[in-house]
Structure formats: structure tokens, C-alpha cells
């Protein structure tokens, strides 16, 4: 450890009062250690954490020594400096620290960022005004960084932090302009609730997430709808610009059409007794469907696992109302929950129940077209699980001819129901992957019928996307050629070996 030579101490402290002499010596010693890149400088700062070390020297230390290799240990030291020494890092240092936090995926680092930049603990008070999130922030955290922080908290099942990240995002950024980021944060929230075992809020957040997607409704981009969207975008853009300029947030100035019932309730609370967000916090707000596409099973692996376990437990119970209970669960949340429930049923070999739920869902939602209600992914999940079931050597019951015949009839009924959703619509098209799995299933079946295959291939030919073809594995193509002579048929250019 670097020390000040005795012969220099008298000249350094010539005009320094006695009470500050020790402080000056410590800071000079710290400066010498930094200049010489002394490896024990972190230990020196820790040992003298209660002493008045110069903040500028601390800033230099953290800039020089903060890297991915020693990140975890220096996080604790930085936190101690902020709390015990009231050290205020510069925006440049926070930016460097934030970048490293996202790089090493550190929970401790993310929490320090959260409590000092996102939701500054110095501004958290019990006697809150109308709304929270009104405290100033040192600088704007980028959307990509917010998304990464949300994934860090998701990995560690900390949904309460992600809620504030989402609010921070809404305060300064446009949902429409940063759709990918808002989707990522919303997905992280659902997954974090699942990790924390909070089923109620996981389902509630899932419902909110589903409402963001355009493909979850019979969406038509009418001119009057677009005019409304552009008007709201203009109003909220001015609101966010004002938030950035004033470094605050004024929720009561939101356009009325963007306020949820909880927002309006808070407005009324302000006029009477003050609303306390520390006791009650809104998790909902009204948004327009701005995300293209649809939620996918792979987007929510933990939620998928949670639903699968829930479905299996329910199906193994003594309940006599298994299907009605699952239908009620879908109705009370969002119809896109069907994909996850079907996945849970199919993965546990409840194929008949999965198809019953899909057909009942169609009758319950006559306001939605079948391609919107039941996505290709839902049918693909069922067909893939049928393939798994047929190829499983432990499927002893399928070795029985009658059972195998019944299974083959189920596959044809499933494809027929899938085609039903395509008959009256130009889009979406028939999925060639589903056709490929279907053919691979029927060629191994006990009762191959050429007429049914020809009918299905004709339907696909008329409802496919341009140039789409069905590709089979070499073995499946060989089997099909043996039972149907596909290589010489009218469909020889439609069905090809992979």
C-alpha cells in the first residue's frame, strides 16, 4: 500500500488545520495509490469508508477499476460509498455501471441501478402525493437497457421491480415507437410472476400482454381508427416530451381515453384524501393493440410450464367438471390461454379433451373468426404431440389395432377442423408443416385411404401460399410412394422428399 514519505508530510500539511490533517493525508495517499495503480486500493477505500475521502478520487477509482472481472465485489463497495459517504456518481459513471450490469447480468448491480436511477430511494416517502414516479432521474435509461434489466429481474423472479421498470418506460417512451421493448418487458413480468409462484398476477399480466397484439382480434386498419391512433400518439408524445423537459410526470394530464379505471380512481382520490401508491399500486392501463403478430408458446416458457402443471393436476383430480373448469379459466382470462392449455393437455396425452376445448371455444367466441381464435401454432402443437405419441415405444395401447384406428380417425378429424378455419378466408394460408406431419402420421396408420389424402392435398393446393410445398423425410416419402405412388400422381410437384 502506498504511503506518503515522512519528509513530504510537513510540506503537504503546512497550512492545514489539525482537525483536517488526517483527512488530507488519506486523500493524498489515495491519489498516490491511484497513480501507481496499486492493487490494494479497493481494500484501502473499504478500510477508510467512514473517513471523508474525496468524491473526485472515488470517481476515478470506480472508472479505472470497474470491469466485468471484479464487478460483483466493487458493486458492494460502490453501494457502501453511496450510502455511507453520500457519494453521488456522475452520469458517465452510472452509464458505465449500467452497461456492465447488463453485460454480466448481475442482480445486485440491477438493484443498485433500480434504487438510484429508476426509482430513487431518496425520493420514496410515506406521505406520497397523487401519483408515484414523480421524482427526478439523473438521465434516461435506454429502452434496450430497460429490457435487459427486466430480464435480469425475471431470471431472479422479482416481478415487483419489473412493474416499476414498465412504469418508467411509459413515463418517458412511446409504446408505439418502442413496441419490441414494451413487449419484452411485459413478457418478463409474466415470467417473473410464474417464477415467484404468483398465479393470480401471472394470469392477469398474461391477459394484459395478449391485449397488445393485433392478431388477437378481427383487426381492420380503417381510416377512422388510424386517425384516432395518430391523434392519441400526438397527445401522448407532448405528454412524454413534457415529462423529459420537467423531469417529472403529470398523470392527471393524460388524455381521458388513455386512462384506465384505476387511473380515474386515483384522480378522484387526489381531490379528497391523498392516494398512497406504496399501499395500492395500479398494474393496469388501457392501451391500443400495437404489436404485430401473436403471442407464441416459446415466448413464455415458464408460463407454459406453469399452465402444463396446473392442467395435469386438474386432469388427475377427482373433479367431474374438468372440461367446464378449463373453459371457465380461459373465459376469465384471454382466449389465447387456449394454446397453453392445449399444449398442457397434448403433452400429457389428453388429445380428445384438447379438441373438445378447441371446438367449444369456437362456439363461445362467435365474434372472432376461427383463424384468429385458433392459431396455426395450436394445431401444430397437437399434431406434433400426436407424432410423439405414435412414435413412443411405450404407447402399448396404440399397438392395439382398434386403438390405432381410433387414433387415425382423430388425426383426420383434427385436420378437418383445421381446414374449417381456412374455408371462408383468403388468409391465413394452410401451413405446409402441418400437412407434412399429417401425412407422416397417416402413412403409418392402419387404414390408409387415398380418397381422403387426395381431398386434403387438393384443399392445400388451393389454400396454400404461393410456391408453398410439402416436404417429407426420405422415409415418409418412401412410405407414401408405396401406398399411393405419389411420384407419379397429380401431386408429384406438391409433395417432395426433403
Secondary structure, DSSP 8 states (H G I E B T S, - for coil): -----HHHHHHHTTT--HHHHHHHHHHHHHHHHHHTT-TTHHHHHHHTTTS---HHHHHHHHHHH-SSTTHHHHHHHHHHHHHHS-----HHHHHHHHHHHHHHT-HHHHHHHIIIIIS-GGG--SS--S-S--S--SS---HHHHHHHHHHHHHTT-HHHHHHHHHHHHHHS-TTTTHHHHHHHHHHHHHHHHHTT-HHHHHHHHHHHHTTBGGGS-----HHHHHHHHHHHHHHHHHHHHHHHHTS--GGGS-GGG--HHHHHHHHHHHSS---TTT-----------B-S---GGGGHHHHHHHHHHHHHHHTSS-S-HHHHHHHHHHTS-TTHHHHHHHHHHHTT-HHHHHHHHHHHHHH-TTS-HHHHS-HHHHHHHHHHHHHHHH-TT-GGGGSHHHHHHHHHHHHHHHHHHHHTTTT-SSS---HHHHHHHHHHHTTSSS--HHHHHHHHHHHHHHS-TT--EEE-HHHHHHHHHHH-GGGSTTTTTEEE-
